[in-house]
Amino acid sequence: MTAYETVIGLEVHAELATASKMFCGCPNEFGEEPNTNICPVCLGLPGSLPVLNEKAVEYALRVAEALHLHVPAESVFSRKNYFYPDMPKNYQTSQYDLPITCDGWLDVDGARIGVTRAHLEEDTGKSSHMGGATGRIHDADFSLVDYNRAGVPLLEIVSEPDIRSADQAKRYVEELRAALLAIGVSDVKMEEGSMRVDANVSVRPSGSNELGTRAEIKNLNSLRSLVHAIDYEAERQRGLVKGGESVVQETRHWDEAGGRTISGRSKEEAHDYRYFPEPDLVPVAPTEEMRAQVRASMPELPSEQRARLVRDWGIREEDARVIVAVPGLVTYAERAVAALKTGTAKDIANWVRQDVLAYLNETGLSPAVLSAEMLAELVDLVAAGTISRNQAKDVLDESLREEKWPRDIVEAKGLAQVSDESALAAAVDAFFAANAGFVDEYRAADDKAQKKKRGFAMGELMKSLQGKGNAQVLNKLLDERLS
């Protein structure tokens, strides 16, 4: 039987975090009352003229730096003609054959995914289909349109068909989202629609270089939906091909409740939109000075941060990925590392990855409100043997919640460990004096019995030391006596 591979290309639409819309001065704000952030320009009223938002151009250039995209000397806006209620002008101002950036790439887990283009365009309004069971137009009683989003700056980032699985598509979107957030061009909140994904999916015989007929799954607004929609669509198409049927080029929608894609309309080609240059806008020609300013202001990208943490701190890629993924967490960790006296960066990473992140998730706080110096002091106390790792967990919890310095908590509660080797050796001597023959019994026992006897010895020692004995030093002393 013929084996088939899945071929995926993604179109990611990211709303840019500018203060105003793309071609007018209306506020670019989410969640306002419907049809309040509107004006003659974004409503397309006769006689109104667009003026390009310079900040949107700057943000496109920042994305070009992050995704290794080429920036032509000039780019041109065009009118993309279509007739839907959510676009009041009956055309969308977008870019077609001369985009602002093209021919870049993004590395995802060692695989290079090509980026065909990232072009500027305006967003559409939002239609709400009312009265039906599904929220879709086919069973609605009526529809309402909110034009607040019409004219919001969008950057459409189009990948090459280089993606081969739903999981790789998810990782591509995660990496892209992290990069856009890091460079400050978008808040990339999929739940609010400021980042949306269209997935072009096709199948072909394994080893073939020909592209199959694709279906485009529109407006996937979560990573979970992206994965499930691609998996379903790929399996649907494999079933058609194996059964001798043809895949139809069309737009499909993801039915979350039904767990399936549903046919929408036949897929348009570029010529169906009758693109032509926008006569009311001049070509965009970023100056070299503007590009140099953008280049100089670029922050470290998430992939670069992860590589640096793995290299300099000696931590796992997985831990670096978690720390970098949470906004502000890597900055907090770096401040803590800088404040260390005796602990290590790897110790900081472990605490941040587990206990600090759990606290942030529980409280909903930002890392920016926490004192990194307090975490550094805690790690130093553990490294010096003043408190144990288990004691430190309780100390950190109180330190975070009460904003107290760890050393003050340790002193107030009398938690400091006994780490002086001579004092601990005296306790060990007393234990063996009270348990004559313990050493001979231990040496004669099998592994399981030895483990049990050692646990008994540690328990008795800790009891005699009121729980304050340094376990690492006690284990060392026991090793010397029992070997």
C-alpha positions in Angstrom: 0.0 0.0 0.0 1.2 3.5 -0.8 2.3 5.6 2.2 1.4 9.2 2.2 3.0 12.2 3.9 1.3 15.4 5.1 2.4 18.7 3.7 1.5 21.8 5.7 2.0 25.6 5.2 0.7 28.1 7.7 -0.5 31.6 7.4 -0.2 33.4 10.7 -2.1 36.7 11.1 -0.7 38.8 14.0 -2.3 42.0 15.0 0.4 44.6 15.6 0.4 46.4 19.0 0.3 49.9 17.6 -1.6 52.7 19.4 -3.8 53.4 16.4 -5.1 51.6 13.4 -3.2 51.1 10.1 -4.5 54.0 8.0 -6.3 56.3 10.5 -6.0 57.6 14.0 -8.7 55.4 15.6 -7.5 53.6 18.8 -6.3 50.1 18.4 -7.8 48.7 21.5 -9.5 45.3 22.3 -12.7 44.9 24.2 -14.3 48.3 23.6 -18.0 48.8 23.0 -19.0 47.7 19.5 -18.5 50.3 16.7 -17.0 53.0 19.0 -13.4 53.0 17.6 -14.4 53.9 14.0 -14.1 56.8 11.6 -14.7 57.6 7.9 -11.4 56.1 6.9 -11.8 52.6 8.5 -15.5 52.6 7.4 -14.5 53.4 3.8 -16.8 56.4 3.5 -16.6 58.4 0.2 -13.9 61.1 0.2 -11.8 59.6 3.1 -8.1 59.1 2.5 -5.7 56.6 4.3 -2.4 57.6 5.8 0.0 54.8 6.6 1.0 54.1 10.2 4.8 54.5 10.5 4.9 52.3 13.6 3.4 49.4 11.7 6.2 49.7 9.1 8.8 49.7 12.0 7.2 46.6 13.4 7.3 44.8 10.1 11.0 45.6 9.9 11.5 44.2 13.4 9.9 41.0 12.2 12.2 41.0 9.2 15.2 41.0 11.5 13.8 38.2 13.7 12.9 35.9 10.7 15.9 36.7 8.5 13.6 38.2 5.9 14.7 40.3 2.9 13.4 43.9 2.8 13.0 45.2 -0.8 13.7 48.8 -1.5 10.0 49.4 -2.1 6.8 47.7 -1.4 3.3 48.4 -2.6 -0.2 48.2 -1.1 -3.0 46.8 -3.2 -6.7 46.5 -3.1 -7.9 42.9 -2.5 -11.5 43.0 -3.7 -14.2 40.9 -2.0 -17.7 41.5 -0.9 -18.3 40.5 2.8 -20.1 42.6 5.4 -17.0 42.6 7.7 -15.1 44.8 5.2 -17.1 47.9 4.7 -15.1 49.2 1.7 -15.7 46.0 -0.2 -12.0 45.6 -0.5 -9.1 45.0 1.9 -6.0 47.1 1.7 -3.2 44.5 1.7 0.0 43.7 -0.1 0.3 41.3 -3.0 3.2 40.9 -5.5 5.5 43.5 -3.8 5.3 42.8 0.0 7.4 44.7 2.6 9.4 41.5 3.4 10.1 38.1 1.8 12.3 35.0 1.7 13.2 34.3 5.3 13.2 31.4 7.7 12.6 30.2 11.2 14.5 27.3 12.9 12.2 25.0 14.8 13.9 22.2 16.8 16.7 22.0 14.3 14.5 22.1 11.2 14.5 25.2 9.0 11.0 26.3 8.0 11.0 28.8 5.1 9.0 32.0 5.4 7.7 33.1 2.0 6.7 36.6 3.1 5.4 38.7 5.9 3.2 41.5 4.5 1.2 44.3 6.0 -2.6 44.5 5.7 -5.6 45.8 7.6 -7.8 43.6 9.7 -11.5 43.1 9.0 -14.5 43.8 11.2 -15.9 41.0 13.3 -19.2 39.3 12.4 -21.4 37.7 15.1 -24.1 35.3 13.9 -27.0 35.4 16.4 -29.7 33.0 17.3 -28.3 29.8 15.9 -27.0 26.7 17.8 -23.6 26.7 16.2 -22.7 30.4 16.0 -22.3 30.1 12.2 -24.1 31.9 9.5 -26.0 29.0 8.0 -28.4 28.6 11.0 -28.3 32.2 12.4 -31.4 34.3 12.7 -29.4 37.5 12.0 -25.8 38.8 12.0 -24.2 41.8 13.7 -20.9 43.4 12.6 -18.5 45.3 14.9 -16.1 47.5 12.9 -13.8 48.3 15.8 -11.3 45.8 14.4 -11.6 47.0 10.8 -8.3 48.7 9.9 -6.3 47.3 12.8 -2.7 46.6 11.5 -2.1 43.0 10.6 1.1 41.2 9.6 0.4 38.1 7.7 3.4 35.7 8.0 3.2 32.9 5.3 5.4 29.8 5.7 6.7 27.6 2.9 5.0 24.1 2.8 7.9 22.8 4.8 6.0 21.5 7.8 5.3 17.7 7.9 3.2 17.1 11.0 0.6 18.7 13.3 3.1 18.7 16.2 5.7 20.5 14.1 3.1 23.0 13.1 2.4 23.6 16.8 6.1 24.1 17.5 6.4 26.5 14.6 3.6 28.6 15.9 5.0 28.5 19.5 8.4 29.6 18.3 7.0 32.3 16.1 4.7 33.6 18.9 7.6 33.7 21.3 9.7 35.7 18.8 6.9 38.2 18.1 6.3 38.7 21.8 10.0 39.1 22.6 10.5 41.9 20.0 7.4 43.7 21.2 5.3 43.9 18.0 2.2 42.0 19.1 0.6 40.6 22.3 -0.1 37.4 20.3 -3.2 36.5 22.4 -4.9 33.8 20.4 -7.9 33.8 22.8 -8.5 37.5 21.9 -8.0 37.0 18.2 -4.8 39.1 18.0 -3.1 36.0 16.6 -4.9 33.6 14.2 -3.7 30.8 12.1 -4.9 29.4 8.7 -3.5 25.9 7.9 -3.0 24.8 4.3 -3.0 21.0 4.4 -2.4 18.5 1.6 -1.2 14.9 1.2 1.1 13.2 -1.3 2.8 9.8 -1.8 5.9 9.6 0.4 9.0 10.5 -1.6 7.1 12.6 -4.1 8.1 16.2 -4.8 4.7 17.2 -6.2 2.3 19.1 -4.0 -1.2 17.7 -3.6 -4.4 19.6 -3.7 -4.7 21.6 -0.5 -7.5 22.6 1.7 -7.2 25.7 3.8 -8.5 25.5 7.4 -9.4 29.1 8.5 -9.1 31.0 11.7 -7.7 28.5 14.1 -7.5 30.3 17.4 -5.7 27.9 19.7 -2.8 25.5 19.5 -5.1 22.6 20.5 -7.4 23.4 17.6 -4.5 23.7 15.2 -3.2 20.2 16.0 -6.6 18.5 16.0 -7.7 20.2 12.8 -4.5 19.3 10.9 -4.6 15.7 12.1 -8.3 15.3 11.1 -7.8 17.0 7.7 -4.8 15.0 6.8 -6.6 11.7 7.6 -9.6 12.8 5.7 -7.6 13.5 2.6 -5.6 10.2 2.9 -9.0 8.4 3.0 -10.2 10.2 -0.2 -7.0 9.5 -2.1 -6.8 5.9 -1.1 -10.4 5.5 -2.2 -9.7 6.8 -5.6 -11.4 10.2 -5.0 -10.0 13.7 -5.6 -9.3 16.3 -2.9 -11.2 19.5 -3.7 -9.3 22.8 -3.3 -11.5 24.7 -0.8 -11.7 26.6 2.4 -12.8 24.5 5.4 -13.7 25.4 9.0 -12.8 23.6 12.2 -15.8 22.3 14.2 -14.5 22.0 17.7 -17.5 20.3 19.1 -17.7 17.7 16.3 -13.9 17.3 16.0 -13.9 17.7 12.3 -13.4 20.1 9.4 -16.4 21.3 7.5 -16.5 22.5 3.9 -16.9 26.3 3.6 -16.4 27.5 0.0 -14.3 26.8 -3.0 -10.8 28.3 -2.5 -10.2 31.5 -4.4 -7.0 32.0 -6.4 -5.2 35.4 -6.4 -6.9 36.5 -9.6 -10.3 36.0 -8.1 -9.6 39.0 -5.8 -8.7 41.3 -8.7 -5.7 42.9 -7.0 -4.6 46.3 -8.2 -2.3 48.9 -6.6 -3.9 51.1 -4.0 -4.0 54.5 -5.7 -4.3 56.5 -2.4 -1.0 55.2 -1.0 2.5 55.8 -2.1 5.0 52.9 -2.2 6.7 52.1 1.1 10.4 52.7 1.0 12.1 52.2 4.4 15.3 54.3 4.7 18.6 52.7 5.7 18.6 54.9 8.8 15.2 53.5 9.9 16.5 49.9 9.3 19.6 50.6 11.3 17.6 52.0 14.2 15.4 48.9 14.2 18.5 46.6 14.0 20.1 48.4 17.0 17.0 48.1 19.1 16.4 44.4 18.6 16.4 42.3 21.8 17.8 38.8 22.2 15.5 36.3 20.6 14.0 33.4 22.6 16.1 30.8 20.6 19.2 32.8 21.4 18.3 33.1 25.1 17.7 29.3 25.4 21.0 28.5 23.8 22.8 30.9 26.1 21.2 29.5 29.3 22.0 25.9 28.3 25.6 26.9 27.5 26.3 29.2 30.4 24.2 27.8 33.2 24.5 24.1 32.3 20.8 23.4 32.4 18.6 21.3 30.1 17.1 22.6 26.9 13.6 21.7 28.4 14.2 23.8 31.5 15.6 26.7 29.4 12.5 26.5 27.2 10.1 26.9 30.1 12.0 29.8 31.7 12.2 31.7 28.5 8.6 31.0 27.5 7.2 33.0 30.5 7.4 36.7 30.0 9.8 38.3 32.4 10.9 35.1 34.0 14.3 34.9 32.4 15.1 38.5 33.5 14.1 37.6 37.0 16.3 34.5 37.0 19.3 36.5 35.6 19.0 39.1 38.3 19.0 36.3 40.9 22.1 34.7 39.4 23.8 38.1 39.4 23.1 38.4 43.2 24.5 35.0 44.1 27.4 34.6 46.5 27.9 30.8 46.9 25.1 29.1 44.9 25.1 28.3 41.2 23.1 29.5 38.2 21.8 25.9 37.8 20.4 26.0 41.3 18.6 29.3 40.5 17.2 27.7 37.3 15.8 24.7 39.2 14.1 26.9 41.8 12.7 29.2 39.1 11.5 26.3 36.9 9.7 24.6 39.7 8.8 26.5 42.9 8.8 30.1 41.6 6.8 29.2 38.5 4.3 27.3 40.5 3.8 30.3 42.8 3.3 32.6 39.8 0.8 30.3 38.2 -1.1 30.0 41.5 -1.2 33.8 42.1 -1.3 35.1 38.6 1.5 37.6 39.5 4.3 38.7 37.1 7.9 37.8 37.9 8.6 41.6 37.9 7.0 42.0 41.3 9.2 39.4 43.0 12.6 40.2 44.5 15.3 38.2 42.7 17.8 39.0 45.4 15.6 37.1 48.0 15.8 34.0 45.8 19.6 34.4 45.5 19.8 34.6 49.3 17.8 31.4 49.7 20.0 29.5 47.2 23.1 30.7 49.1 21.7 29.5 52.4 21.2 26.0 50.9 24.6 26.0 49.2 26.3 27.0 52.5 24.5 24.2 54.4 22.6 26.6 56.6 19.2 25.0 55.7 18.3 21.9 53.8 16.5 21.8 50.4 13.3 20.6 52.1 13.5 23.4 54.7 14.2 25.9 51.9 10.8 25.1 50.2 8.9 26.3 53.2 11.2 29.3 53.6 10.7 30.3 50.0 6.9 30.0 50.2 6.9 32.4 53.2 9.4 34.7 51.6 7.3 35.0 48.4 4.0 35.5 50.2 5.2 37.8 53.0 8.1 39.5 51.2 10.5 38.6 53.9 14.2 37.9 53.5 15.0 34.2 53.8 17.7 34.7 56.3 15.3 36.5 58.7 12.8 33.7 58.4 15.5 31.1 59.2 16.7 33.0 62.2 13.2 33.7 63.5 12.2 30.1 63.3 15.5 28.6 64.4 15.8 26.6 61.2 19.6 26.8 60.8 21.2 23.3 60.3 24.0 21.9 62.3 26.8 21.6 59.7 29.8 21.6 61.9 31.4 18.2 61.2 32.8 17.8 64.7 29.4 18.3 66.3 27.8 15.9 63.9 30.6 13.3 64.4 29.8 13.4 68.1 26.2 12.6 67.4 27.3 9.7 65.1 29.6 8.4 67.9 26.8 8.5 70.4 24.5 6.5 68.0 27.0 3.7 67.4 27.8 3.6 71.2 24.0 3.1 71.9 23.7 0.5 69.0 26.6 -1.9 69.6 27.0 -4.4 66.7 25.2 -2.2 64.2 28.2 -1.9 61.9 28.7 -5.7 61.7 25.0 -6.3 61.2 24.9 -3.7 58.4 27.9 -5.2 56.6 26.4 -8.7 56.7 23.0 -7.6 55.4 21.8 -7.6 51.8 21.1 -4.4 49.8 17.5 -4.1 50.9 18.3 -4.7 54.6 21.2 -2.2 54.4 18.9 0.5 53.0 16.5 -0.1 55.8 19.2 0.0 58.5 20.7 3.2 57.1 17.3 4.8 57.1 16.9 3.9 60.8 20.3 5.4 61.6 19.5 8.7 59.8 16.2 8.8 61.6 17.8 8.4 65.0 20.5 10.9 64.2 18.0 13.5 63.1 16.0 12.9 66.2 19.0 13.5 68.4 19.8 16.7 66.5 16.2 17.9 66.6 15.9 17.7 62.8 18.7 20.2 62.3 21.5 17.9 61.2 23.0 18.5 57.8 22.0 15.3 55.9 24.8 15.6 53.4 27.5 15.7 56.2 25.7 12.9 58.2 25.7 10.7 55.1 29.4 11.3 54.6 30.1 10.3 58.2 28.0 7.2 58.0 29.7 6.2 54.8 33.1 6.4 56.5 31.9 4.2 59.5 29.9 1.6 57.5 32.2 1.0 54.5 
